[in-house]
């Protein structure tokens, strides 16, 4: 197993143990372009869990990242 596969597996465990109970059928999961987020195994995992994935996340989009406004203060 490569380190990239290990990170994807670890990320999937985080989703299973900590986050997936928070999502329902109307939820959208937004991720960035990290390799573990876009790996084939992670995308298959999310598809199997019936999560709605926002696939076209614009890079460096401050209008979608509310924390960017916090840094002004």
PDB file of N, CA, C, O and CB in Angstrom:
ATOM      1  N   UNK A   1       0.846  -1.171   0.000  1.00  0.00           N
ATOM      2  CA  UNK A   1       0.000   0.000   0.000  1.00  0.00           C
ATOM      3  C   UNK A   1       0.894   1.237   0.000  1.00  0.00           C
ATOM      4  O   UNK A   1       1.803   1.355   0.821  1.00  0.00           O
ATOM      5  CB  UNK A   1      -0.964  -0.003   1.220  1.00  0.00           C
ATOM      6  N   UNK A   2       0.630   2.148  -0.920  1.00  0.00           N
ATOM      7  CA  UNK A   2       1.414   3.376  -0.956  1.00  0.00           C
ATOM      8  C   UNK A   2       0.931   4.329   0.127  1.00  0.00           C
ATOM      9  O   UNK A   2      -0.144   4.145   0.697  1.00  0.00           O
ATOM     10  CB  UNK A   2       1.325   4.043  -2.344  1.00  0.00           C
ATOM     11  N   UNK A   3       1.738   5.350   0.405  1.00  0.00           N
ATOM     12  CA  UNK A   3       1.337   6.324   1.428  1.00  0.00           C
ATOM     13  C   UNK A   3       0.092   7.081   0.992  1.00  0.00           C
ATOM     14  O   UNK A   3      -0.715   7.497   1.824  1.00  0.00           O
ATOM     15  CB  UNK A   3       2.481   7.313   1.716  1.00  0.00           C
ATOM     16  N   UNK A   4      -0.063   7.258  -0.327  1.00  0.00           N
ATOM     17  CA  UNK A   4      -1.258   7.924  -0.851  1.00  0.00           C
ATOM     18  C   UNK A   4      -2.495   7.091  -0.545  1.00  0.00           C
ATOM     19  O   UNK A   4      -3.522   7.631  -0.134  1.00  0.00           O
ATOM     20  CB  UNK A   4      -1.133   8.162  -2.374  1.00  0.00           C
ATOM     21  N   UNK A   5      -2.405   5.774  -0.743  1.00  0.00           N
ATOM     22  CA  UNK A   5      -3.523   4.882  -0.423  1.00  0.00           C
ATOM     23  C   UNK A   5      -3.809   4.885   1.076  1.00  0.00           C
ATOM     24  O   UNK A   5      -4.966   4.820   1.492  1.00  0.00           O
ATOM     25  CB  UNK A   5      -3.224   3.449  -0.901  1.00  0.00           C
ATOM     26  N   UNK A   6      -2.769   4.961   1.873  1.00  0.00           N
ATOM     27  CA  UNK A   6      -2.932   4.983   3.322  1.00  0.00           C
ATOM     28  C   UNK A   6      -3.649   6.231   3.791  1.00  0.00           C
ATOM     29  O   UNK A   6      -4.483   6.173   4.694  1.00  0.00           O
ATOM     30  CB  UNK A   6      -1.588   4.881   4.000  1.00  0.00           C
ATOM     31  N   UNK A   7      -3.326   7.363   3.177  1.00  0.00           N
ATOM     32  CA  UNK A   7      -4.012   8.604   3.541  1.00  0.00           C
ATOM     33  C   UNK A   7      -5.477   8.556   3.133  1.00  0.00           C
ATOM     34  O   UNK A   7      -6.340   9.033   3.870  1.00  0.00           O
ATOM     35  CB  UNK A   7      -3.325   9.810   2.890  1.00  0.00           C
ATOM     36  N   UNK A   8      -5.766   7.991   1.978  1.00  0.00           N
ATOM     37  CA  UNK A   8      -7.155   7.865   1.534  1.00  0.00           C
ATOM     38  C   UNK A   8      -7.931   6.958   2.476  1.00  0.00           C
ATOM     39  O   UNK A   8      -9.072   7.254   2.830  1.00  0.00           O
ATOM     40  CB  UNK A   8      -7.220   7.321   0.095  1.00  0.00           C
ATOM     41  N   UNK A   9      -7.317   5.856   2.882  1.00  0.00           N
ATOM     42  CA  UNK A   9      -7.964   4.939   3.821  1.00  0.00           C
ATOM     43  C   UNK A   9      -8.197   5.620   5.163  1.00  0.00           C
ATOM     44  O   UNK A   9      -9.262   5.461   5.761  1.00  0.00           O
ATOM     45  CB  UNK A   9      -7.115   3.671   4.011  1.00  0.00           C
ATOM     46  N   UNK A  10      -7.221   6.371   5.638  1.00  0.00           N
ATOM     47  CA  UNK A  10      -7.377   7.101   6.899  1.00  0.00           C
ATOM     48  C   UNK A  10      -8.501   8.125   6.795  1.00  0.00           C
ATOM     49  O   UNK A  10      -9.294   8.278   7.724  1.00  0.00           O
ATOM     50  CB  UNK A  10      -6.062   7.798   7.287  1.00  0.00           C
ATOM     51  N   UNK A  11      -8.571   8.819   5.673  1.00  0.00           N
ATOM     52  CA  UNK A  11      -9.628   9.811   5.462  1.00  0.00           C
ATOM     53  C   UNK A  11     -10.999   9.141   5.456  1.00  0.00           C
ATOM     54  O   UNK A  11     -11.954   9.674   6.020  1.00  0.00           O
ATOM     55  CB  UNK A  11      -9.401  10.572   4.141  1.00  0.00           C
ATOM     56  N   UNK A  12     -11.095   7.988   4.826  1.00  0.00           N
ATOM     57  CA  UNK A  12     -12.365   7.257   4.794  1.00  0.00           C
ATOM     58  C   UNK A  12     -12.780   6.824   6.196  1.00  0.00           C
ATOM     59  O   UNK A  12     -13.968   6.824   6.517  1.00  0.00           O
ATOM     60  CB  UNK A  12     -12.257   6.030   3.873  1.00  0.00           C
ATOM     61  N   UNK A  13     -11.817   6.457   7.030  1.00  0.00           N
ATOM     62  CA  UNK A  13     -12.114   6.104   8.417  1.00  0.00           C
ATOM     63  C   UNK A  13     -12.646   7.309   9.185  1.00  0.00           C
ATOM     64  O   UNK A  13     -13.581   7.181   9.976  1.00  0.00           O
ATOM     65  CB  UNK A  13     -10.863   5.547   9.108  1.00  0.00           C
ATOM     66  N   UNK A  14     -12.053   8.475   8.955  1.00  0.00           N
ATOM     67  CA  UNK A  14     -12.549   9.699   9.598  1.00  0.00           C
ATOM     68  C   UNK A  14     -13.992   9.957   9.181  1.00  0.00           C
ATOM     69  O   UNK A  14     -14.833  10.304  10.010  1.00  0.00           O
ATOM     70  CB  UNK A  14     -11.656  10.916   9.234  1.00  0.00           C
ATOM     71  N   UNK A  15     -14.271   9.787   7.899  1.00  0.00           N
ATOM     72  CA  UNK A  15     -15.644   9.981   7.416  1.00  0.00           C
ATOM     73  C   UNK A  15     -16.602   9.000   8.097  1.00  0.00           C
ATOM     74  O   UNK A  15     -17.679   9.383   8.552  1.00  0.00           O
ATOM     75  CB  UNK A  15     -15.708   9.807   5.881  1.00  0.00           C
ATOM     76  N   UNK A  16     -16.197   7.739   8.158  1.00  0.00           N
ATOM     77  CA  UNK A  16     -17.076   6.710   8.740  1.00  0.00           C
ATOM     78  C   UNK A  16     -17.321   6.945  10.219  1.00  0.00           C
ATOM     79  O   UNK A  16     -18.455   6.845  10.689  1.00  0.00           O
ATOM     80  CB  UNK A  16     -16.476   5.323   8.538  1.00  0.00           C
ATOM     81  N   UNK A  17     -16.263   7.255  10.955  1.00  0.00           N
ATOM     82  CA  UNK A  17     -16.366   7.334  12.411  1.00  0.00           C
ATOM     83  C   UNK A  17     -16.874   8.674  12.919  1.00  0.00           C
ATOM     84  O   UNK A  17     -17.522   8.727  13.964  1.00  0.00           O
ATOM     85  CB  UNK A  17     -15.037   7.054  13.022  1.00  0.00           C
ATOM     86  N   UNK A  18     -16.595   9.745  12.209  1.00  0.00           N
ATOM     87  CA  UNK A  18     -16.902  11.035  12.780  1.00  0.00           C
ATOM     88  C   UNK A  18     -17.873  11.914  12.026  1.00  0.00           C
ATOM     89  O   UNK A  18     -18.562  12.732  12.636  1.00  0.00           O
ATOM     90  CB  UNK A  18     -15.692  11.750  12.939  1.00  0.00           C
ATOM     91  N   UNK A  19     -17.946  11.768  10.739  1.00  0.00           N
ATOM     92  CA  UNK A  19     -18.719  12.732   9.980  1.00  0.00           C
ATOM     93  C   UNK A  19     -20.000  12.189   9.362  1.00  0.00           C
ATOM     94  O   UNK A  19     -20.979  12.925   9.236  1.00  0.00           O
ATOM     95  CB  UNK A  19     -17.879  13.284   8.919  1.00  0.00           C
ATOM     96  N   UNK A  20     -20.013  10.937   8.980  1.00  0.00           N
ATOM     97  CA  UNK A  20     -21.137  10.454   8.198  1.00  0.00           C
ATOM     98  C   UNK A  20     -22.460  10.448   8.953  1.00  0.00           C
ATOM     99  O   UNK A  20     -23.519  10.496   8.327  1.00  0.00           O
ATOM    100  CB  UNK A  20     -20.844   9.086   7.715  1.00  0.00           C
ATOM    101  N   UNK A  21     -22.427  10.391  10.267  1.00  0.00           N
ATOM    102  CA  UNK A  21     -23.659  10.471  11.018  1.00  0.00           C
ATOM    103  C   UNK A  21     -24.281  11.856  10.988  1.00  0.00           C
ATOM    104  O   UNK A  21     -25.456  12.028  11.310  1.00  0.00           O
ATOM    105  CB  UNK A  21     -23.416  10.062  12.428  1.00  0.00           C
ATOM    106  N   UNK A  22     -23.479  12.848  10.596  1.00  0.00           N
ATOM    107  CA  UNK A  22     -23.967  14.218  10.537  1.00  0.00           C
ATOM    108  C   UNK A  22     -24.686  14.539   9.239  1.00  0.00           C
ATOM    109  O   UNK A  22     -25.415  15.528   9.159  1.00  0.00           O
ATOM    110  CB  UNK A  22     -22.828  15.168  10.723  1.00  0.00           C
ATOM    111  N   UNK A  23     -24.488  13.717   8.229  1.00  0.00           N
ATOM    112  CA  UNK A  23     -25.057  13.977   6.915  1.00  0.00           C
ATOM    113  C   UNK A  23     -26.355  13.212   6.729  1.00  0.00           C
ATOM    114  O   UNK A  23     -26.487  12.073   7.179  1.00  0.00           O
ATOM    115  CB  UNK A  23     -24.064  13.606   5.820  1.00  0.00           C
ATOM    116  N   UNK A  24     -27.317  13.847   6.059  1.00  0.00           N
ATOM    117  CA  UNK A  24     -28.545  13.154   5.688  1.00  0.00           C
ATOM    118  C   UNK A  24     -28.693  13.218   4.163  1.00  0.00           C
ATOM    119  O   UNK A  24     -27.756  13.614   3.469  1.00  0.00           O
ATOM    120  CB  UNK A  24     -29.793  13.783   6.408  1.00  0.00           C
ATOM    121  N   UNK A  25     -29.843  12.839   3.646  1.00  0.00           N
ATOM    122  CA  UNK A  25     -30.044  12.789   2.199  1.00  0.00           C
ATOM    123  C   UNK A  25     -29.971  14.159   1.528  1.00  0.00           C
ATOM    124  O   UNK A  25     -29.714  14.245   0.328  1.00  0.00           O
ATOM    125  CB  UNK A  25     -31.374  12.160   1.899  1.00  0.00           C
ATOM    126  N   UNK A  26     -30.193  15.217   2.283  1.00  0.00           N
ATOM    127  CA  UNK A  26     -30.184  16.557   1.717  1.00  0.00           C
ATOM    128  C   UNK A  26     -28.835  17.259   1.860  1.00  0.00           C
ATOM    129  O   UNK A  26     -28.680  18.394   1.407  1.00  0.00           O
ATOM    130  CB  UNK A  26     -31.252  17.385   2.367  1.00  0.00           C
ATOM    131  N   UNK A  27     -27.874  16.612   2.473  1.00  0.00           N
ATOM    132  CA  UNK A  27     -26.575  17.230   2.725  1.00  0.00           C
ATOM    133  C   UNK A  27     -25.666  17.131   1.513  1.00  0.00           C
ATOM    134  O   UNK A  27     -25.772  16.209   0.704  1.00  0.00           O
ATOM    135  CB  UNK A  27     -25.907  16.585   3.927  1.00  0.00           C
ATOM    136  N   UNK A  28     -24.772  18.100   1.410  1.00  0.00           N
ATOM    137  CA  UNK A  28     -23.759  18.103   0.362  1.00  0.00           C
ATOM    138  C   UNK A  28     -22.397  18.143   1.045  1.00  0.00           C
ATOM    139  O   UNK A  28     -22.145  19.002   1.890  1.00  0.00           O
ATOM    140  CB  UNK A  28     -23.945  19.318  -0.624  1.00  0.00           C
ATOM    141  N   UNK A  29     -21.533  17.227   0.682  1.00  0.00           N
ATOM    142  CA  UNK A  29     -20.179  17.180   1.222  1.00  0.00           C
ATOM    143  C   UNK A  29     -19.254  17.922   0.264  1.00  0.00           C
ATOM    144  O   UNK A  29     -19.146  17.561  -0.908  1.00  0.00           O
ATOM    145  CB  UNK A  29     -19.704  15.707   1.436  1.00  0.00           C
ATOM    146  N   UNK A  30     -18.590  18.952   0.763  1.00  0.00           N
ATOM    147  CA  UNK A  30     -17.658  19.711  -0.064  1.00  0.00           C
ATOM    148  C   UNK A  30     -16.241  19.407   0.417  1.00  0.00           C
ATOM    149  O   UNK A  30     -15.950  19.448   1.613  1.00  0.00           O
ATOM    150  CB  UNK A  30     -17.961  21.250  -0.001  1.00  0.00           C
ATOM    151  N   UNK A  31     -15.380  19.108  -0.528  1.00  0.00           N
ATOM    152  CA  UNK A  31     -13.988  18.787  -0.229  1.00  0.00           C
ATOM    153  C   UNK A  31     -13.100  19.633  -1.121  1.00  0.00           C
ATOM    154  O   UNK A  31     -13.558  20.201  -2.112  1.00  0.00           O
ATOM    155  CB  UNK A  31     -13.697  17.269  -0.429  1.00  0.00           C
ATOM    156  N   UNK A  32     -11.833  19.713  -0.764  1.00  0.00           N
ATOM    157  CA  UNK A  32     -10.892  20.379  -1.646  1.00  0.00           C
ATOM    158  C   UNK A  32     -10.230  19.335  -2.543  1.00  0.00           C
ATOM    159  O   UNK A  32     -10.696  18.198  -2.617  1.00  0.00           O
ATOM    160  CB  UNK A  32      -9.831  21.169  -0.832  1.00  0.00           C
ATOM    161  N   UNK A  33      -9.177  19.703  -3.206  1.00  0.00           N
ATOM    162  CA  UNK A  33      -8.547  18.801  -4.168  1.00  0.00           C
ATOM    163  C   UNK A  33      -7.453  17.928  -3.598  1.00  0.00           C
ATOM    164  O   UNK A  33      -6.618  17.421  -4.348  1.00  0.00           O
ATOM    165  CB  UNK A  33      -7.992  19.585  -5.277  1.00  0.00           C
ATOM    166  N   UNK A  34      -7.434  17.737  -2.278  1.00  0.00           N
ATOM    167  CA  UNK A  34      -6.409  16.891  -1.677  1.00  0.00           C
ATOM    168  C   UNK A  34      -6.475  15.491  -2.293  1.00  0.00           C
ATOM    169  O   UNK A  34      -7.566  14.982  -2.546  1.00  0.00           O
ATOM    170  CB  UNK A  34      -6.585  16.822  -0.133  1.00  0.00           C
ATOM    171  N   UNK A  35      -5.329  14.871  -2.536  1.00  0.00           N
ATOM    172  CA  UNK A  35      -5.325  13.551  -3.164  1.00  0.00           C
ATOM    173  C   UNK A  35      -6.197  12.520  -2.443  1.00  0.00           C
ATOM    174  O   UNK A  35      -6.835  11.691  -3.092  1.00  0.00           O
ATOM    175  CB  UNK A  35      -3.920  13.041  -3.237  1.00  0.00           C
ATOM    176  N   UNK A  36      -6.231  12.566  -1.109  1.00  0.00           N
ATOM    177  CA  UNK A  36      -7.046  11.586  -0.388  1.00  0.00           C
ATOM    178  C   UNK A  36      -8.540  11.860  -0.584  1.00  0.00           C
ATOM    179  O   UNK A  36      -9.355  10.950  -0.430  1.00  0.00           O
ATOM    180  CB  UNK A  36      -6.698  11.603   1.109  1.00  0.00           C
ATOM    181  N   UNK A  37      -8.907  13.085  -0.918  1.00  0.00           N
ATOM    182  CA  UNK A  37     -10.308  13.419  -1.154  1.00  0.00           C
ATOM    183  C   UNK A  37     -10.783  12.978  -2.527  1.00  0.00           C
ATOM    184  O   UNK A  37     -11.956  12.651  -2.707  1.00  0.00           O
ATOM    185  CB  UNK A  37     -10.520  14.904  -0.999  1.00  0.00           C
ATOM    186  N   UNK A  38      -9.886  12.967  -3.488  1.00  0.00           N
ATOM    187  CA  UNK A  38     -10.293  12.644  -4.852  1.00  0.00           C
ATOM    188  C   UNK A  38      -9.808  11.262  -5.324  1.00  0.00           C
ATOM    189  O   UNK A  38      -9.899  10.938  -6.508  1.00  0.00           O
ATOM    190  CB  UNK A  38      -9.777  13.703  -5.790  1.00  0.00           C
ATOM    191  N   UNK A  39      -9.303  10.469  -4.401  1.00  0.00           N
ATOM    192  CA  UNK A  39      -8.853   9.129  -4.784  1.00  0.00           C
ATOM    193  C   UNK A  39     -10.048   8.276  -5.223  1.00  0.00           C
ATOM    194  O   UNK A  39     -11.178   8.491  -4.784  1.00  0.00           O
ATOM    195  CB  UNK A  39      -8.104   8.446  -3.609  1.00  0.00           C
ATOM    196  N   UNK A  40      -9.781   7.338  -6.068  1.00  0.00           N
ATOM    197  CA  UNK A  40     -10.838   6.463  -6.569  1.00  0.00           C
ATOM    198  C   UNK A  40     -11.546   5.736  -5.427  1.00  0.00           C
ATOM    199  O   UNK A  40     -12.769   5.603  -5.431  1.00  0.00           O
ATOM    200  CB  UNK A  40     -10.261   5.448  -7.558  1.00  0.00           C
ATOM    201  N   UNK A  41     -10.766   5.265  -4.449  1.00  0.00           N
ATOM    202  CA  UNK A  41     -11.379   4.519  -3.341  1.00  0.00           C
ATOM    203  C   UNK A  41     -12.260   5.422  -2.484  1.00  0.00           C
ATOM    204  O   UNK A  41     -13.306   4.979  -2.011  1.00  0.00           O
ATOM    205  CB  UNK A  41     -10.295   3.870  -2.470  1.00  0.00           C
ATOM    206  N   UNK A  42     -11.860   6.688  -2.271  1.00  0.00           N
ATOM    207  CA  UNK A  42     -12.684   7.611  -1.490  1.00  0.00           C
ATOM    208  C   UNK A  42     -13.965   7.946  -2.237  1.00  0.00           C
ATOM    209  O   UNK A  42     -15.040   7.978  -1.638  1.00  0.00           O
ATOM    210  CB  UNK A  42     -11.906   8.896  -1.172  1.00  0.00           C
ATOM    211  N   UNK A  43     -13.863   8.194  -3.535  1.00  0.00           N
ATOM    212  CA  UNK A  43     -15.063   8.500  -4.319  1.00  0.00           C
ATOM    213  C   UNK A  43     -16.023   7.316  -4.338  1.00  0.00           C
ATOM    214  O   UNK A  43     -17.239   7.502  -4.278  1.00  0.00           O
ATOM    215  CB  UNK A  43     -14.682   8.888  -5.755  1.00  0.00           C
ATOM    216  N   UNK A  44     -15.486   6.098  -4.419  1.00  0.00           N
ATOM    217  CA  UNK A  44     -16.335   4.905  -4.359  1.00  0.00           C
ATOM    218  C   UNK A  44     -16.974   4.782  -2.980  1.00  0.00           C
ATOM    219  O   UNK A  44     -18.152   4.443  -2.867  1.00  0.00           O
ATOM    220  CB  UNK A  44     -15.517   3.634  -4.688  1.00  0.00           C
ATOM    221  N   UNK A  45     -16.206   5.054  -1.940  1.00  0.00           N
ATOM    222  CA  UNK A  45     -16.728   5.005  -0.568  1.00  0.00           C
ATOM    223  C   UNK A  45     -17.895   5.982  -0.411  1.00  0.00           C
ATOM    224  O   UNK A  45     -18.944   5.619   0.120  1.00  0.00           O
ATOM    225  CB  UNK A  45     -15.608   5.334   0.458  1.00  0.00           C
ATOM    226  N   UNK A  46     -17.711   7.210  -0.869  1.00  0.00           N
ATOM    227  CA  UNK A  46     -18.766   8.206  -0.750  1.00  0.00           C
ATOM    228  C   UNK A  46     -19.992   7.820  -1.571  1.00  0.00           C
ATOM    229  O   UNK A  46     -21.124   8.038  -1.140  1.00  0.00           O
ATOM    230  CB  UNK A  46     -18.253   9.572  -1.188  1.00  0.00           C
ATOM    231  N   UNK A  47     -19.771   7.253  -2.738  1.00  0.00           N
ATOM    232  CA  UNK A  47     -20.891   6.805  -3.576  1.00  0.00           C
ATOM    233  C   UNK A  47     -21.664   5.691  -2.881  1.00  0.00           C
ATOM    234  O   UNK A  47     -22.894   5.669  -2.918  1.00  0.00           O
ATOM    235  CB  UNK A  47     -20.383   6.322  -4.953  1.00  0.00           C
ATOM    236  N   UNK A  48     -20.948   4.768  -2.249  1.00  0.00           N
ATOM    237  CA  UNK A  48     -21.604   3.673  -1.527  1.00  0.00           C
ATOM    238  C   UNK A  48     -22.388   4.171  -0.323  1.00  0.00           C
ATOM    239  O   UNK A  48     -23.387   3.564   0.064  1.00  0.00           O
ATOM    240  CB  UNK A  48     -20.575   2.652  -1.078  1.00  0.00           C
ATOM    241  N   UNK A  49     -21.938   5.280   0.275  1.00  0.00           N
ATOM    242  CA  UNK A  49     -22.623   5.838   1.437  1.00  0.00           C
ATOM    243  C   UNK A  49     -23.757   6.772   1.037  1.00  0.00           C
ATOM    244  O   UNK A  49     -24.459   7.300   1.899  1.00  0.00           O
ATOM    245  CB  UNK A  49     -21.636   6.578   2.318  1.00  0.00           C
ATOM    246  N   UNK A  50     -23.941   6.977  -0.256  1.00  0.00           N
ATOM    247  CA  UNK A  50     -25.006   7.834  -0.801  1.00  0.00           C
ATOM    248  C   UNK A  50     -24.855   9.292  -0.375  1.00  0.00           C
ATOM    249  O   UNK A  50     -25.848   9.989  -0.169  1.00  0.00           O
ATOM    250  CB  UNK A  50     -26.368   7.315  -0.360  1.00  0.00           C
ATOM    251  N   UNK A  51     -23.605   9.751  -0.244  1.00  0.00           N
ATOM    252  CA  UNK A  51     -23.369  11.160   0.033  1.00  0.00           C
ATOM    253  C   UNK A  51     -23.409  11.942  -1.267  1.00  0.00           C
ATOM    254  O   UNK A  51     -22.942  11.463  -2.300  1.00  0.00           O
ATOM    255  CB  UNK A  51     -22.018  11.365   0.753  1.00  0.00           C
ATOM    256  N   UNK A  52     -23.954  13.118  -1.221  1.00  0.00           N
ATOM    257  CA  UNK A  52     -23.945  14.000  -2.379  1.00  0.00           C
ATOM    258  C   UNK A  52     -22.638  14.789  -2.325  1.00  0.00           C
ATOM    259  O   UNK A  52     -22.393  15.533  -1.376  1.00  0.00           O
ATOM    260  CB  UNK A  52     -25.206  14.956  -2.399  1.00  0.00           C
ATOM    261  N   UNK A  53     -21.822  14.626  -3.327  1.00  0.00           N
ATOM    262  CA  UNK A  53     -20.503  15.246  -3.353  1.00  0.00           C
ATOM    263  C   UNK A  53     -20.511  16.409  -4.330  1.00  0.00           C
ATOM    264  O   UNK A  53     -20.887  16.250  -5.492  1.00  0.00           O
ATOM    265  CB  UNK A  53     -19.413  14.218  -3.736  1.00  0.00           C
ATOM    266  N   UNK A  54     -20.098  17.574  -3.861  1.00  0.00           N
ATOM    267  CA  UNK A  54     -19.989  18.734  -4.740  1.00  0.00           C
ATOM    268  C   UNK A  54     -18.703  18.572  -5.531  1.00  0.00           C
ATOM    269  O   UNK A  54     -17.619  18.862  -5.024  1.00  0.00           O
ATOM    270  CB  UNK A  54     -20.005  20.089  -3.933  1.00  0.00           C
ATOM    271  N   UNK A  55     -18.817  18.112  -6.767  1.00  0.00           N
ATOM    272  CA  UNK A  55     -17.656  17.741  -7.557  1.00  0.00           C
ATOM    273  C   UNK A  55     -16.913  18.939  -8.147  1.00  0.00           C
ATOM    274  O   UNK A  55     -15.693  18.886  -8.300  1.00  0.00           O
ATOM    275  CB  UNK A  55     -18.078  16.825  -8.659  1.00  0.00           C
ATOM    276  N   UNK A  56     -17.613  20.003  -8.476  1.00  0.00           N
ATOM    277  CA  UNK A  56     -16.977  21.136  -9.139  1.00  0.00           C
ATOM    278  C   UNK A  56     -16.692  22.264  -8.159  1.00  0.00           C
ATOM    279  O   UNK A  56     -17.174  23.384  -8.324  1.00  0.00           O
ATOM    280  CB  UNK A  56     -17.852  21.643 -10.275  1.00  0.00           C
ATOM    281  N   UNK A  57     -15.914  21.955  -7.152  1.00  0.00           N
ATOM    282  CA  UNK A  57     -15.535  22.931  -6.132  1.00  0.00           C
ATOM    283  C   UNK A  57     -14.514  23.884  -6.731  1.00  0.00           C
ATOM    284  O   UNK A  57     -13.418  23.451  -7.087  1.00  0.00           O
ATOM    285  CB  UNK A  57     -14.965  22.230  -4.858  1.00  0.00           C
ATOM    286  N   UNK A  58     -14.836  25.168  -6.856  1.00  0.00           N
ATOM    287  CA  UNK A  58     -13.890  26.113  -7.456  1.00  0.00           C
ATOM    288  C   UNK A  58     -12.661  26.305  -6.577  1.00  0.00           C
ATOM    289  O   UNK A  58     -12.806  26.493  -5.369  1.00  0.00           O
ATOM    290  CB  UNK A  58     -14.568  27.461  -7.700  1.00  0.00           C
ATOM    291  N   UNK A  59     -11.473  26.264  -7.133  1.00  0.00           N
ATOM    292  CA  UNK A  59     -10.270  26.442  -6.330  1.00  0.00           C
ATOM    293  C   UNK A  59     -10.152  27.876  -5.810  1.00  0.00           C
ATOM    294  O   UNK A  59     -10.486  28.832  -6.510  1.00  0.00           O
ATOM    295  CB  UNK A  59      -9.033  26.078  -7.147  1.00  0.00           C
ATOM    296  N   UNK A  60      -9.677  28.008  -4.582  1.00  0.00           N
ATOM    297  CA  UNK A  60      -9.414  29.310  -3.965  1.00  0.00           C
ATOM    298  C   UNK A  60     -10.618  30.246  -4.055  1.00  0.00           C
ATOM    299  O   UNK A  60     -10.476  31.418  -4.404  1.00  0.00           O
ATOM    300  CB  UNK A  60      -8.210  29.962  -4.624  1.00  0.00           C
ATOM    301  N   UNK A  61     -11.776  29.734  -3.743  1.00  0.00           N
ATOM    302  CA  UNK A  61     -13.003  30.510  -3.859  1.00  0.00           C
ATOM    303  C   UNK A  61     -13.402  31.079  -2.500  1.00  0.00           C
ATOM    304  O   UNK A  61     -14.032  30.383  -1.704  1.00  0.00           O
ATOM    305  CB  UNK A  61     -14.138  29.644  -4.432  1.00  0.00           C
ATOM    306  N   UNK A  62     -13.044  32.339  -2.219  1.00  0.00           N
ATOM    307  CA  UNK A  62     -13.354  32.909  -0.912  1.00  0.00           C
ATOM    308  C   UNK A  62     -14.850  33.072  -0.660  1.00  0.00           C
ATOM    309  O   UNK A  62     -15.272  33.093   0.496  1.00  0.00           O
ATOM    310  CB  UNK A  62     -12.682  34.239  -0.774  1.00  0.00           C
ATOM    311  N   UNK A  63     -15.654  33.187  -1.701  1.00  0.00           N
ATOM    312  CA  UNK A  63     -17.088  33.326  -1.493  1.00  0.00           C
ATOM    313  C   UNK A  63     -17.707  32.039  -0.959  1.00  0.00           C
ATOM    314  O   UNK A  63     -18.784  32.085  -0.364  1.00  0.00           O
ATOM    315  CB  UNK A  63     -17.768  33.731  -2.789  1.00  0.00           C
ATOM    316  N   UNK A  64     -17.066  30.907  -1.153  1.00  0.00           N
ATOM    317  CA  UNK A  64     -17.554  29.643  -0.623  1.00  0.00           C
ATOM    318  C   UNK A  64     -16.826  29.239   0.658  1.00  0.00           C
ATOM    319  O   UNK A  64     -17.187  28.245   1.288  1.00  0.00           O
ATOM    320  CB  UNK A  64     -17.406  28.553  -1.666  1.00  0.00           C
ATOM    321  N   UNK A  65     -15.827  29.984   1.037  1.00  0.00           N
ATOM    322  CA  UNK A  65     -15.047  29.674   2.224  1.00  0.00           C
ATOM    323  C   UNK A  65     -15.245  30.792   3.248  1.00  0.00           C
ATOM    324  O   UNK A  65     -14.544  31.803   3.213  1.00  0.00           O
ATOM    325  CB  UNK A  65     -13.538  29.497   1.872  1.00  0.00           C
ATOM    326  N   UNK A  66     -16.206  30.606   4.162  1.00  0.00           N
ATOM    327  CA  UNK A  66     -16.562  31.676   5.085  1.00  0.00           C
ATOM    328  C   UNK A  66     -15.434  32.062   6.032  1.00  0.00           C
ATOM    329  O   UNK A  66     -15.431  33.174   6.559  1.00  0.00           O
ATOM    330  CB  UNK A  66     -17.758  31.273   5.880  1.00  0.00           C
ATOM    331  N   UNK A  67     -14.493  31.185   6.257  1.00  0.00           N
ATOM    332  CA  UNK A  67     -13.396  31.489   7.175  1.00  0.00           C
ATOM    333  C   UNK A  67     -12.532  32.622   6.614  1.00  0.00           C
ATOM    334  O   UNK A  67     -11.883  33.334   7.381  1.00  0.00           O
ATOM    335  CB  UNK A  67     -12.534  30.228   7.428  1.00  0.00           C
ATOM    336  N   UNK A  68     -12.513  32.799   5.299  1.00  0.00           N
ATOM    337  CA  UNK A  68     -11.731  33.875   4.698  1.00  0.00           C
ATOM    338  C   UNK A  68     -12.168  35.236   5.218  1.00  0.00           C
ATOM    339  O   UNK A  68     -11.336  36.130   5.374  1.00  0.00           O
ATOM    340  CB  UNK A  68     -11.853  33.834   3.180  1.00  0.00           C
ATOM    341  N   UNK A  69     -13.453  35.408   5.487  1.00  0.00           N
ATOM    342  CA  UNK A  69     -13.956  36.670   6.001  1.00  0.00           C
ATOM    343  C   UNK A  69     -13.534  36.894   7.459  1.00  0.00           C
ATOM    344  O   UNK A  69     -13.423  38.039   7.896  1.00  0.00           O
ATOM    345  CB  UNK A  69     -15.475  36.713   5.881  1.00  0.00           C
ATOM    346  N   UNK A  70     -13.302  35.839   8.199  1.00  0.00           N
ATOM    347  CA  UNK A  70     -12.885  35.958   9.599  1.00  0.00           C
ATOM    348  C   UNK A  70     -11.484  36.541   9.685  1.00  0.00           C
ATOM    349  O   UNK A  70     -11.192  37.292  10.616  1.00  0.00           O
ATOM    350  CB  UNK A  70     -12.936  34.589  10.303  1.00  0.00           C
ATOM    351  N   UNK A  71     -10.616  36.218   8.744  1.00  0.00           N
ATOM    352  CA  UNK A  71      -9.226  36.674   8.792  1.00  0.00           C
ATOM    353  C   UNK A  71      -9.119  38.191   8.639  1.00  0.00           C
ATOM    354  O   UNK A  71      -8.065  38.759   8.928  1.00  0.00           O
ATOM    355  CB  UNK A  71      -8.411  35.987   7.703  1.00  0.00           C
ATOM    356  N   UNK A  72     -10.181  38.857   8.192  1.00  0.00           N
ATOM    357  CA  UNK A  72     -10.147  40.318   8.050  1.00  0.00           C
ATOM    358  C   UNK A  72     -10.107  41.009   9.407  1.00  0.00           C
ATOM    359  O   UNK A  72      -9.679  42.159   9.495  1.00  0.00           O
ATOM    360  CB  UNK A  72     -11.361  40.804   7.255  1.00  0.00           C
ATOM    361  N   UNK A  73     -10.542  40.333  10.464  1.00  0.00           N
ATOM    362  CA  UNK A  73     -10.655  40.979  11.777  1.00  0.00           C
ATOM    363  C   UNK A  73      -9.512  40.668  12.677  1.00  0.00           C
ATOM    364  O   UNK A  73      -9.473  41.142  13.812  1.00  0.00           O
ATOM    365  CB  UNK A  73     -11.914  40.579  12.446  1.00  0.00           C
TER     366      UNK A  73
END
